[in-house]
Amino acid sequence: MSDNGNDTPHLPGPSLWPIAFAIGVALLLLGLVISWLVALIGAIVAVVFGLLWGRDATGEVRAEAPPIQPETPADDPGAVEGAVQETLPGYTRSRFLEASLIGLAGGMGAVLTLPVLGFMVLPSFTNVEEDEADLGPLENFPEGQYVIATYLAVPAQGEVTRRTAFVRNNGPTDDGEPSFTILYSRCVHLGCPVQPNGPIDETAMTEIEGGVELRPVLAQSFGCPCHGGQYDAEGNRTAGPPVRSMDRYTFSIRNGRLVLGELYAVGNVSGAGANATISRYPWSVPGTHVDGVSAWLYPIVPSQVTG
């Protein structure tokens, strides 16, 4: 109460909760770019400190108000002596503000948290583990020439899982080990199917058990018909919007047969064939940078391998 008799509104004191809430939001937005773990931590921090901030800011109005007794007019002709008057439950303004604040904070938490959790959990249900692919005997892959190999990634699911790889037998390495260049046919711009820039010999098509089809092709480069991406014979980007070199497969030789393994991303290839040095990275979706300054936006750790 001021000296002049007027009520002075009581303002909440300074608090660190708004700063912590802002830090949580900043972490959430940053995490959407660099790491889902950072985004989750940011969402939790924002929700927790948002609730604390709201509770602190409304501490005065949430004080319990004395219950208000309903009035009964003394001269009410309908009042019956000795009758029990029904008391309706009170719902004060402070309780309404508290419920509204909790509901608003819960809604904000859901908006911030559910998309992050969705992006973290959804791949567990959408990513299908693919089997290794046996492409057949090594004699089906002449040295120095590309072969288009199509195969079923998950044979039990049929043609919907058919994949295409461009396979070139590079001959032996300096250590006498077999070397293959195996490029995945998806453009690393937006995932369109890449085509070989050269004639395909359909008459020499070979079918292998398990749904594998092999077609020789005279290709010294590859191109994407969707947006003009171009790659050289090693899969390096030469023109257009792709952000890295074509993805490659790991491989193994078992009983004289070529077996495809996992996909991996490639930043750049130096050299050619068996003597190529490949900047290898964990596989990532099309449109993702894996080296250079832009790679700082993505949590991918590079490694070097020799093909």
Order of alpha helices (4+ residues) and beta strands (2+ residues): alpha-alpha-alpha-beta-beta-beta-beta-beta-beta-beta-beta-beta-beta-beta-beta-beta-beta
